[in-house]
Amino acid sequence: MIDPVRFGWLGESRRIELHALLVREVSEWSREWWMAHSAAAIDVYPLDEWASVEESPATWRVGAGTLQLIPHKGEAALGSHLAAHLEDDASALAARVGGRSLADLASRLGRRAGAPVQVVTEDKNGVGAYQRLELGAYMATLSLGSYTLALAMDRAFADLLAPPKHYEKAALTSRSQAINGANVSLEVCIPLGSAQLSQLDDLRIGEVLVGDALLTAPVEVRVTGVNTVAFARLGEGESSRVITLTHSI
């Protein structure tokens, strides 16, 4: 029975994290295996599409995930390049060096993921989840100078190397609670009646304006920028002016 796979692309931040991790691990691996090692010659190119290759892949089970490495022209060509041979060496020794170097790279990534590494002699999944971006795969080309390796991993292995971040859900406040907690400015408007505009030009400090409304008439209570919200009567407290609400709108 085939295990269910998780659907969903890896986010850009996790792809960047995986890229940086692979650059570090491949550089350290190259330092120990490549005779002509040069940090400037190491690079990792993320792939958006898996390119078909003729070489046989080397596949490992890492925890619940899968890792696949495919050396260009096979393991013997990789061993020859690591030994800095000018010409490809197809000998059994070169193939053994290439195979062991791949196993070491897989072990390094497995240790980074904190999971045991096991060689897969036969791929029983049959779904190629490590070569499909829509299933959360990550693919890249690893370059050692002029030599390249193809790398592919499934979502389960990517989750081990770059675990998804979990955020606590923010406690949401209901709209009514949020509104009730807001501060507003109140205004009390006292109607004085009407006057001609020309009379306002003659106003002087100290003049007394007599309105049409009685002192006992209700005044309007307004919220700044909003219409009247209530009516009240004027009053006086111990040290402040006060109003007594008569009715609301």
N, C-alpha and C positions, 0 to 999 in steps of 0.2 A: 504493500500500500504506500502510495506516494504521500509524503508529509505535505500539509498545506503550506503555501508560501504567502508572504505578506505583500500586498500590493501598495505601491507608493514610491515615488522618486525620493532620493536623498536630497535634503535641502542644501542650498549653496554653502551655508556656513559649515556643514559637516563635510562636504566635498573638499572645501579648503583645508579643513583640519586633517582629513585623510591624506591629502596631497603633501602637506608639510610633514606628516609622520612618515610617509613613504620616502620622501627625500632624505630624511635623517637616517632611516634604517638602511636604505640602499647604499648611502654613502659609507656608513660603518661597515656594511657587508663587503662592499667593493674594496675598502681599505685592507681587508684581510685576505681577499681572494684574487684581486686583479694586480698583476705585477706592474702594470703601467698606470696604477691608480692616480687619478687627478680629480680633486673636488670640483674643479671647473668643468670636467667632462661628464659629470653625473647630472642627469636631469630626469624628471618625471612629467610625462605629457598625458593629462586626463583625456579619455576618449568618450565621445558622445555616441559612438556606434562601433560595434564589434566587427573588426575586419577578419574575414575568413583566412585561415592559415592552413598550410599543408602539414606542418610539424605536429608531432604527437604531443599533447599537453601532459604536464605533470600536475596531478590533482591531489590535494590534501583535505582531510576533514579536520577543521579546527573548532573544537567544541561542537556547537550545533550548526556552524557555518562551513562554507566551502571556499577554498582558495585554489586558483589555477594559474600556473606559470607556463609560458610557452617560449622556449628559446629559439631565436632565429636560426634556421638551418640545423636545429637539433642540439642535443647536449654535447656532442663532440666538438661542434663549432664553438659553443660557449666555452668549453674547457680550453680549446686552442686560443681563443681570444684572451681568456684570463691569464694564460701562460705567456701572453705577448708574442705568440708566433706570428710571423709575417704571412704565412700561408696556412690555410685551414688544415688541421690535423684530424683525420678521421679515425685515429687509432682508438683502441679500447681504453687506453689510459686517459686520453683526452675526454672521452665520453664519461668515464668514471669521475673525473674531476668536475666536469660540467654537472653531472647528476648530483654529486655531493654538495656542490655550491648551491644548487637550487634547493636541496633539502635544508641546508643551513639557513637560507633566506626565509624559507617557510617557517622554520623553527624560531627564528628571530621575531617574525610577525606574530607567531603563536604566543611567544612569551610576552610580547607587548599586549596581546589581547587577553593574557591570563588564562589560556585554555590549552589543553593537550592537543598535539598535532599527530595525525595518523594518515599514512599514505592510503590513497584510494586507488585500488587496482582496477576497479570497474565502477563507473558512474551509474548508480542505481536510481538516482533522482530522475534522470531523463528529461528534465524540464529546462536545463540550461539557465537556471535562475541567476547564476553568476555572470551571465552575458546579456541580461535584459534590464535596461535602466528602469523600465516601468515597474519592475519588481524590486527596486531598491538596490540594484547591482552597482558596483563601482569598477571601472575599467581604466587601464592606463598603459602607456608604453614606457618602459624603463630603459634609459639610454646609458651605456658605458662607452663613451666615445662614439665610434662608428657602429657599435654592436647594440642590438635592441632585444629586449624581452617584452612579451605581452603578459599583462597581469589582469586577472579578473577575480572578483570576490562577490559573494551574494550578500543580501541584506543582513543575514544573521551574523556574518563575520564582520561586516562594516559596523554593526551595532556594538560589537565587542571592542573594536579598535577606537571608534568614536561614538561613545554611548549618547543616545538622544537625551537632551536636557529636559527635565521635568519641572514644570512651574506650578506652584500652588495657585489654585483658582482664587481670584480676587473676590472678596466679599462685596457683593453688589448691594447698594442702597436703593430702596424703592423710590420712585419719583416723588411721591407725596412726602416721604421723610426728607429727601434732599431739598425740596422746596420749602418745607416747614422750617428747616434749619438756616435758611438764608436771611440775611439782614436787609431791611429796606428803610428808607428815609420817609418819615411822616411829615406832612404839612397841614396846618390849620388855616383855612381861608375865611376871612371875615369880609362879607360884602358891605361896601360903603355906598353903593348906589352908582349914579352916573354923573359925569361932568363933561363940559365942553373941552375939547383938546386944547383950545387957545388958553383956557384958564390954567392949565398945568404949567405954562411958561412963566406965570407970575408967582408960582409957589416959592415961599421963602422958609428958611429954617425957623421953627417956632410957631408956625401957623397951625391952627387947629382945624382938622377936617371933621365935619359932622356927617355921619352916614344916615341913611334912611332906615336902617334896621335897628330894632330895639336891642338893648343889652341882653335881653332874655331870649332873643331869636337864636335858633340853632346855627352853628357854624359847620362848614364842610371839613371833613377829615380826608385828606388825599395821600396816596402813595406817590412819591416823586415820579413824574413821567406817566402816571396812570390817572384814570378818572376818579371821581369821588367814591370812597369805599364805606363811609359812615357819616352820621351827623352827631354833633355833640353840643353841650352848653359850656361856655367859658366859666372858669372859676379861679380861685387863688388858694394855694396851699401855704405851708409855713414859710417856704423860701422860694417857691416856684409857681409859675402859672400852671394851672391844671385844666383839663377838660373832662366832662362827664358824658360818656356816650349815651345818646338817646335812642338811636336805632341805627342799624347797619343796612347796607344795600345788598 
